[in-house]
C-alpha cells in the first residue's frame, strides 16, 4: 500500500497519524475485506478523506493528531433506530425477564406516552439518544416514526427527527392504532392516505412491520406501494416474531433492507442473496426479549449482505451502543469480529443505500472513530468496556 491522494490539500487539512490498525473497508487499500492498513495514517480535508497510507509516507497537513497506536475505524452506521418517543417501558422489561413473553402490543403504551408529550419533550429525548449514539461511535443513523399513529403525531415525529438526521423513515404502519382496533383496513387507508401525505415531505423511507400482531403481506405491500408513489424508498420489519412473508415482501418491493430476520428459511436466504436487500440484524432485540438469535453465520455463508443496527427503542432494545451489538453478534450470531465490524459500518451504509459513509477510503466522508485499543477485535474481545476514545464527524 503506497498511499492514495485526492487532489491537493486545503489549509484546513488534518492528518491522523500513528494508527496501529486502520479499518478502511476498502479491500483495494489493505488486507482482507476490512482493507486493514497497519502503522497507518489518514488525511482529512473539507469533511472528506483525502489520503490513506502508511504513517511513514503521510504528506504534510496543516494540523496533525497523533493517536499513538490506536485502532481507527469508520464511524458506525445505525440503519434502524426508533428515537422519536416519550417515556420508557422498564416495567415491561422487568416482567419479561421474570418470564412474560414479548408481544408487539406493548408498543401501544409508548404510543399513549408519545401522544401526550409536547414537542419539547420529544425533541429533548431524541437529542439525548442521538448524543448517546455519537458518544459510542455512531456517526450516521436513521430515525423512524411509529409511536404516534395519528396524522399529527406521525408528522411531528418525523419533523423533529429530521432536525437530527436526513435518514428519516415513515413507520405509520408500526401497529394498528388503538382507535382502529376493530377496523385494521380503515387504518391502512389512513396510513396510505392522509398520514402518508402529511409525513412524506419529512421522510426518505417508508417502513412496515409485517409480522404477527401487526400487518399481513397484502397490507404491507399496500403501504410500501403508496410510499413508493410518494417517492419514499422501502424497508421492512420482517420475520421478527415468527416466520412469515416479510422477507419476500421486502425483496419483491426492492427494499433496501429486511430488518430482524430472526426466523428464516433457505428460500428466504435465496431471495436475499439474489437481491440488493440487506438483512439488518438487531442483536439488542433478541438480548432484551430472550428470543432466539438469527443465524448470521448461515446468512453470510449463503451470500446475504448483513448489517447490524441497535434498534434503539423503549420496548424491545433500549440501547444506543453499536459496540454492544457487535459483541453480541460475535458471541450469539456466529459473526467473526471482522464481519461484525463490517456489518456495523459498511453493512449499515448498504442498508441506507449510502456509499459516502461506512468506509475510510479516499473520497469518503471523514467520519472517524478512534479506539482506546490497538485492534477492531477488542470491540468484541472486551465487551461492555467503553473503548471509543474519540469521534470525528465529517472531519
N, C-alpha and C positions, 0 to 999 in steps of 0.2 A: 504494500500500500504506500504510494508515493505522495498522496495528498491531492485533493481536487479543489479548485478555486472557482468561485463565481464572481467574475468581473473584478473591479478594483474596490478597495475598501474605502468607506467614508470616514470622516473624522471621529465618528462615534463608535467605531468598531471595537469589540471586546473579545479578547482571547481567553479561553478557559484551558488551562494547561495542567500538566501533572496528573492526568486521568489514568488510573490504573487499568480500567476497562471501560471502553466506550461502546454502548449499545446503539448502533445506527439503524437497525432494521433494514439495512441495505446490503444484501449478500455480495454485491459488487465492491463494497467498501472494505470488507473484512471477512472474518471467519464465520462460516455457518449461516443459518437463517437469520440470526441476530446481527450479522455483519459486525462482529466484535473486532475492535481495534485496541491493541494493548499499548500502554505507555503513550496515550493519545492526547490530542488537543483538538479544539474546535474554535472557530472564529464566528461570531455573530455580528450582524450589521443590519440596521434597518428592520429589525424584527425577524430576519432570516438567518439560517446557517449559510455561511459563505465559504467556509473551508473546513475540512476534516482531514486528519492525518496524524502521523507521529509527532510527539512534542518536539523532537529534535529538529523537525523541518517546519515548525509553526512560523508563519510570517509575522512580522511586527504588526501590532494593533495599538490603538490609542490607549486602551485600558486592558489590564491583564488580571485574571482571577486564578490563583493557584489553588488547586483542590487537594494536592498532597496525597496522592494515592487512593483517592475515592473512585468509586464507580459512578458513571454518569449514564442516564437513560433518557429517552424521550418522555415528556410528560404523559401521564396516563390519560386514556380517553375513555370516559364513562358514558356509554351509549344508552343507558337505561336507568333513569332515576325519577322518583316521584317527590319533588321537593315542595310543591305548592299545596300545603295543607296546614291545618291548625291542630294542636293537641297531640297526645300520644296514646298508645294502647299498651302501656306497660302491664296493666292488669290482665289483659288478654294474653300477653306473652307468659306471664306467671302461670296462668291457668293452663296454657298449652304445655308448659314444662311439667305441670302436675298431671298431664295425661289427656287433656281435652284436644280433639283433633282440630286442625286448621281448616277453615272454610272461607270462601270468598265473601260471605255475608258480613264479615267483620268490617269490611270497607264502609258499610253504612254508618258506623259510629264516627269514622273520620269525616264522612260527608256532613253529618249534622254539625260537628265542631267547625268545619271549614265554612259552611254557610253562615254560621253565627259570628265568625271573625270578621273584623273590618280589614281594609286594605293594608293598613299599617302593621297589623299583626301578621298577616300573611307575608308581607314584604320582609319583615324582620326575621321571621323563621326561615324563609328562603335564603336570605342573606347569610344567616348563621350557618346553615348547612352548606352553602356554596363555599364559605370560608373554610369549613372543615375539609371539604373536598380538596381545596387548593393546598391546605397545610399537609395533606397526606400525599401530595404529588400529582393530583389530577388537574390538568390544565384545560381540558376540553370536556364539557359534559352536556348531556341532554336533560331536559325537564319536561315532564308530562303534566297535563291537566288530569281530570278524572275524579277529583274529590269534591266537585261542586254539583255536577249533574243537573243544573238548570242552565238556561241560556246565559243569564247574567253571571253566574258563578264560574262557569267554564270560561267565559270570555275574559273575566278579570284575572283568573288564574293564569291564563296564557299571556295576557298583557303584562302582568307582573313578572312572569318567568322570562319574558323577552328582555326585561331590564338586565337579566343576569347572563343570558346566553342566547345565541342565534338558533341553537338546536332545540326548538320547542315542538312538542307533539300534542295534537288534539286527541284526547282519550275520553271523549264523552261516552264512548261505549266501553266503560270500565266494568260497571254492573248496571242493571236496570234501576233507575231512580225509584225511591220508595213510593212516590206518588203514582207510579206506573206499575206497581207490583202485579196488578191484575190485567195489565194491558201492555205486555212487552212489545208487541207490534207497534203500538202507538208511541212508545219510547224510541224505537228505532226510527220512526218517522220524524220525531223531534230531533234526534241526533243528526240525521241525514238532511234535515231541512233547516229550520231557523237556527238551531245551535251551531251547525257547521257554518252557516252564512256569517254568524257573528264571530266565530273563532278563527276561520281560515286566514283572515288578514294578519293574525298574530302567530301563525304556526307554519312550520316547514313540513311536518309529518302528520299522518293520521294513523292511529293505532286502535286495535280492538282486542278485548280479552275473549278469545274463542276457547271456551272450556266449560266444564260443569259448573252450573250456578251463575253463568254469565251469558254468553251469546253463542248460538249454534253456527254452523258453517254458512248457511244461507244468509243469516243476519250479518255475519262478519263480512261476507262478500258484498252485501249491500252497502255497509258502512265504508269499506275500502273503495268501492267504485264511486260513491258520492264524493269522498275525499279527493280521489284522483281527478274527478271532474272539476274540482276547485283548485287543482294544481298542487295538492299535497301528496307526498310520496308515502307509500305504505310500509308499516311494520306491524307485527302481530305478537301478542301474548299467546303462546302456543303450548299445549300439552304439559301444563304445569301440574294439574290435579289428577289427570288420568290420560290415557291415550285417546286421541280424538283426531279431528280433521284440521287442527290448527296449522300444522306444518304444511299440509297440502294446500290449504287456503293461502298461506304466505307465499309459497313458491308459485302457485298459479297467478297470484297478483303481482309477481315480480317484486315482492317486498325486500327491502334492504336487510331485514333481519327477522328471524323467528326466535322469540325470547322465552327462556326457561328450558324447553325441550327436555323435560325431566323424563317423560315416557316416550320412547321412540322405538320404531321397528326398522328392520332392514330396508323396507320400502321407503320409510321417511328419510333414512340416510342417503338412499339412492337419489331421492328427489333433491335433497340439499346439495349433495356433491355435484349434481349436474346443473346447478343453478348458481346465481350470484348471491343468493340469500344466505346470510351469515347466521350460524347458530350461536346466539348470545346466551351464555351460561351465567347463572346468578347464584353463586355459592352461598351468599348470605341468606337467601330464601330457604334453602334446604337446611342450613345450620339452625335457623330460627324456628322452623316449623317441624323439625325432625322428620322431614320427608326423605325419601331415597335420593341420593345424588345422581345426576345424569352421568352417563359413561362417556366422559370426554375423550378417553383413550380410543374407544370404539369409533367415535365420530372422526377423530383425526386420522385414524387408520383407514377410514372409509373415504378420505379425501374431502371432508367437510371443513370449511373455513370456520374457525371458532373464535369468538370474542368473550371476554369476561367483563362484567359490569356489576355495580354494587346493588342495583335495585333498591336504593335507599327509599324507604317508605316507613310509616309509623306502625304498620301491622305485621309484615312478614319478613322485613330485612332492614332494621333500623341501624344501618352502618353507612358511613361515608368513606370507609377505608379500603382502597384498592389493594394495598399490601396484604390486608387480612384476606381478601378474596383470592389473591394469588396463592397464599399459603394453603388455604382450604382446597383450592383447585388441584394443587400438587398432591396434597395428602389424601383427598377423597375422590377426585375425579380422574386420576390417572395421568395428568399432565406432567411433563418434566418441568423443572424450574425455567428453562429457556422457553418452552412452549407457553407457559403461563404468562411470562413477561411479554411475549409477542402478542398473546391474546388480549392483554390489558392495554396494549399500546396500538400496534398496527391492526390488530383484530378489531378493536373498538373503532378505529378510523374507518375500516372497511364497512362496519355496521352503520356508520353515518355517511358512507359514500364520500369520504374525505381523503385526499392524497397529500394534503399540506401539513397534516399532523400525524402523530404516532410514529415518527421516524426522525432521525437527526442526520439525514443526508443533505448534501448541498442543494439549496433551493427550498428546503422545508422551513416551516415556521419554527422559530427558535424557542421552543418550549422544552426546558432543560430541568431534569431532576438530578441533584447531587445526593448520593447516599453516604451515610456515615458507615461505609463498608467498602471492601475492595472489589466486590463482585455482585452482579444481579442475583446470584444464587442465594445470598444472605436474606433476600426478601421472604423466601420460604424456609430457609435454614434457621432463621431466628424469628419465629412467629411471635407476634404481639409486641415486638420491640420497635419503637419509632426510629426508623433508620433514615428518614427523609431529612437531610440536613439543610438543604437549600432548594428553592424552586424559582426558576426564571420563566416568566410567561411572556412570549414574543420578545425575548431578549431582555 
